[in-house]
Amino acid sequence: MSTLRTGPRFGVWSMNPGTWASSRHPDDPFDASWKRVRAQILRAEQLGYDATLIAQHTLAPKGDDTPYLDAWSSAAALAALTSRIEIITAIKPPLCHPVVLAKQALGIEEISGGRFAINIVNGWFKPELEKTGIGLREHDERYVYGTEWLSVVRSLFENRRTTFHGKYFHLDDVGLSPRSGTRKRPTIYVGGESDPARDLAAALGDVWFINGQPIDEVRRLIASVRERPRTDAPIRFGLSAYVIARPSEGEAQEELRVAWERANRERGELADLYAKVDPKAVMFHTAVKFPHIGTNGGTAAGLVGSYEQVAERIAAFHEIGVDLFMLQFQPFEAEMERFARELFPRVRGETLLAGAA
């Protein structure tokens, strides 16, 4: 059994898109099935991971005919199957009215016994909103919409009867039941690194997710959000990262080299994806500045090296304020096991759960 947990928290990205890196990895065939996601998250919980993040796309970025398991039905099912792990589910405000979304979220909060969270992402993938007729608003206007949307959701989460009249939403004395029975409300994560995204996180979020990048950049971003006006408890921070940890630095660097070879062979697919991205999305400007394997910054966070090096870098990020590390691997399940076995004891003084070897 594990000992009392200290230090940072660790989560895994759900495999509902089928992969977070190469679609042609010889030991990681593309698989976006419920069977895989169910086994992955149940195993992650058994290993001692603290959270999972379920990304949301109605239309898959790699093409309409590419499988991409629905985030919200998956979240509800995982809530019923698990007992400890936090279930964080992404939501793009244009895809769901805030009252409907709040009702769904409070339902999953009930199913999970108080382990549910939303991750608000204001959207960057143009076809998802244009081909469906919803429409993609200009970047900063998306945050006007998103701020109204989250204001409504948060009020309903907190069991307030809500009257709201804004530019986009008009509610008159709306209340929802049941509410969270174990805490004030579900946790609110906010993604995005533009100034409007930081404003939204500081004003209405509990945790701000940062895309993987070097520690000096992360320190600067954290400082910029901490200095913004806020009335709640201090905001917390999460970091996305793709991990390659091996017994030696040389072995890790060799694996990274091979990963880049695979990525270069798939460069055409990446170019096609970038053509569908809102050019004002800051995440993709960061990606150009810090090339990486994986998504959302991936290896740019620097969690590539020997077990000791990766542990030291995690400790350094934690020291500047990163509370939750949301991790990607490939092949995912095998490397998820390796991280638990080798890194958990090094960064939080914890032995691996029985049966993890």
N, C-alpha and C positions, 0 to 999 in steps of 0.2 A: 504494500500500500504506500501511497505518497505521504510525505511529511507535510507539516504546515507550510503553506505557500507564502513566499515573500518575493518582492521585486516585481518586474514587469509582467504583464499579461500577454498571452499569445493566442492568436486566432488563425484560422485557415480559411482561405477563399474556397467557397463551395465550387464543385466541379460542374455546376449546371451548364456552363458554356462548352464543356467537353475538354478544354485545355486552356492553360494560361501561357503557353509558349508554343513550341513547334507542334504542328498537327501531324508531323511525320516522324516523331520520335520512335525508334524501334522498340523501346520498352514501355511505351505509353500510347497505345492506340487511341485515336479520338473516340470519346465515349461521353455523351451528355445525357445518359439515361438516369432515370430515377433510381434504378437498382444500384448504380455506382454512387450517386450522391448519398443515398441512404447508408450504404456501407461505409463511405468515407467519413461522414459526420458522426455516426455511431462509434467508429473506431477513434476518431479525434477526441470525442468525449471520454472514451475509456483511457486514452493515453494521457489525459490531463490538460488538453487544450481548453482555453477559457471561452472562446467565441468562434462563430463562423459568420462570414459575410456572404450573403447571397446576392449576386449582381442581377440587375433587371434589364432585359431587352425583350421587347415584343417581337421585333424583327432582328435577327442575328446580324451583327456587323460583318461577319464573313460571308453573308449572302442569305437571302430569304429561305433557301432550301437547306441551310445548315441547321441541324438540331440545336436548340437552346431551351433547356428546361425552364418552365415558368417559375419565377421567383416566389410568388406569393402562395401558390398552392403548395410548393415545396416547403415553404416556411411553416405552414399550418401542419403539414404532415410531420415534419421534423420536431415541431413543438410537442406533438403527441408521443413521439417515439423516444425523446431524450428526457433527461432529468436534471441536468446541471448546466450544460453549455449555453451561453448566450447566443440567441439567434438574431442577427442583424440583417435586415432585409432592405435592399435599395428600393427607392421609389422616385420616379420622375414626375413631378407635380402635374405636367400637362396630361399625363396618362390616366389620372384618376381624380375625381372631385374630392376635395378635402373631407367632406362629411362621410362619403362612402369609404374613403381610405381609413379615416379614424375608426369607423365601425369595424372594419376588417382587422385593423391593428389591435384594437381592444379585445376582439375575439381571440386572436392568437396570443395576446397577453394572458387571457384567461386559460387557454389550453396549456400554455407553457408554465403556468404558476408564477408569472412575474419575471420571465427571462427574455422578453421580446424587446427589440429596438428597431427603429427605422433609420435608414441612411438616406437623407435627401440629396439628390443629385439633379441639378437643374437642366441637364441634357446637353449633348454635343453631337449626337449622331443624326445627321439631317434626314436620311431616308425614313427613319422610324416615325418622324413627325410629319414629314412632307407627303410621303406615299399614302399615309393613312388619312390625310386630310385634316389632321389636327393643326399642323402648321408650326414652324419653328420661329419663335420670336427672336428679335435681336438680342444679343448677349446680355446687356444690362437690363433690358426689359424683362428677360426671363427671371431676373432676381427681384424685380418689382412684383411679378406674379408669384414667385416662390416665397417671398416674404409674407405676402397676404395669405397664401396657401398654408404656410407653416404656422402663422399666427392663429388661424382657424383650427388647425389640427391640434396644436398644443393646448388651446383653450378647451377643446373637447376631451383631450386626454386627461385634463385635470378636473373633469366632471363639472365644468362651469357651464351653465346655460349661456349660450353664445349668441349674441347679436353682433353682426359685423357688416359694415357697409364700406366697401372699398372700390377700387377701379375694376376689379375682376370678380369679386365675390360679394354676395348679399345674403345674409342669414338673419332670420328673425326668431329669437328665443328657441334655439336648437339645443337639445341635451341628448346624451347617449347613455345607455345602460346595457349591460353591466360595465362598470369601470374596473380599473385595476384593484384587485383585492389584497395585494401584498405591499404596495408602495404607492407613491403619489401618482406616477404615470410611467409609461414606457420611456426608455432612454432615447434621446434624439442625437444622432450623428449627422454631421454636415460635411459634404465633400465639395471640392472646388477650391482653387487657389487665387482667383482674381480678387480685387478689392471688394466688389460686392459680395463675393462668397465669404470672405473673411468677416465682413460686416454682419452677414446673416448668422454665421457661426457664433460670433460674440454676442449677438442680441438674443438669439433664440435656441441655440444648440447647447448640448452637454459635452460633446466630444467633437473635435475637428480632425478629420482625416487628412493627412498630408501624403502626397505621392512620394515614392522613394527618391531620394537625392542626397548629395553629400551632407555631412553633419553641419557644416557651417551654414548651408542654405536652410536646413531645417531649423537651426537655432534662430536665424533671422526671421523666418516665417512665424515661429512660435512667439517671438517677441512682438511681432506686428499685431498678432491677435490679442495677446495679453494686454497690450496698451489701449485697446479699444474699450469704449464704455460698456459696462456690464452690470446688471443688477442681481444676477444669480450667484450661486457658488462658483468658485474659479473654474474656468473651462479646462477640460482635459484634452489630451492629444493622442491620436493614433497615427501610425506610420505603416504604409504598405511597403513590402520588400520581398524580393525573390532571393531565396537562400541557396547557396552552393557551399556546403560545409564538408570538409574532408579531414582525415588525420593530419595531412600536411598541406601547406600553402601551395606547393607544386601540384599536388593532385587536384586541388580546387581550381587552380588556374588552367590546368589542362581540360577539365570539364567545361569551364567557361569558354575556352577556345573552341571546343567541339560544338557548344551551344551556338556560338557566333557563326560557325560554318553552316549549321542548320538554318539559322535565321537568314543568312545571306542567300541561301537557296530559295527562301520563301519571300524574298524582298518584293517581288511583284505583287503578292497578296497584300503586303503592308502598304505599298503605294496606293493600291486600290482602296484600302480602308481610309487612308489619310485624305483621299479625294472626297470622301463623304463626311468629313469632319468640319464643324463650324470653325473657320480660321481664327476666331477670337477665343477659342477654348484654350485657356492658359496651360492645361495639362499637356497639350501637344507641343506648345512652345518649349516647355520644360523637357519634353522627350527629345526634341532636337538638340537642346543644349547639353543634355546628359544621356547619350545613347545607352540602351540597356536591353537585357533579356527579360521577358515577362511583360506584364502590363502595369500601368499606374506607377511607373518609376522603376519597378523591378530591381535589377542588380545595381542600379545607380545609387542605392542606399549603402552599397559597400559590404553587404553581408555575404561576402565571398572570401573564403580563406580556410585556414585550419580551424579546428573546433575552438581553440583558445583565442584566435584572432576574432572570430565571429562573436564569441562570448564577450570579449572586451569591447567590441563595437556596439553591441546591444547595450552593455552597461553604460557606455558613453551617451548613447541616445536617451536612455532612461534618465540619466543624470540631468539632461537639459529639459526634461519634461515629457518624454514620450512614455505613455502608460501602456498602450496596447500596440503590439506588433501584429499586423495582419499579413500572413505569409503565403507565398506561392512557392511551388517546387516542381521539378520534373525529373523522373516520373513521380507523380504527386504522392501517391500512397507510400511508396518505399522511402522517399525522402522525408515525408512527414514522420514516419517511424524513426528514421535516423536522427532527426532534429530532437524529438522527444527523448530518445535514448542518450544522446551525446550532449545536447545543449541545456536541457532542463536542469540536470545536476550542476552544471557550470554557472548558470545565471540565476537560479533561484533556490539552490540548496535542496533539491528535491530528487528523490529516487524515482525511477520509472515504475509505473503501475505494473502489477503482476500480469504476466502474459504478453508483455510488449516486446520481448526479445524475439 
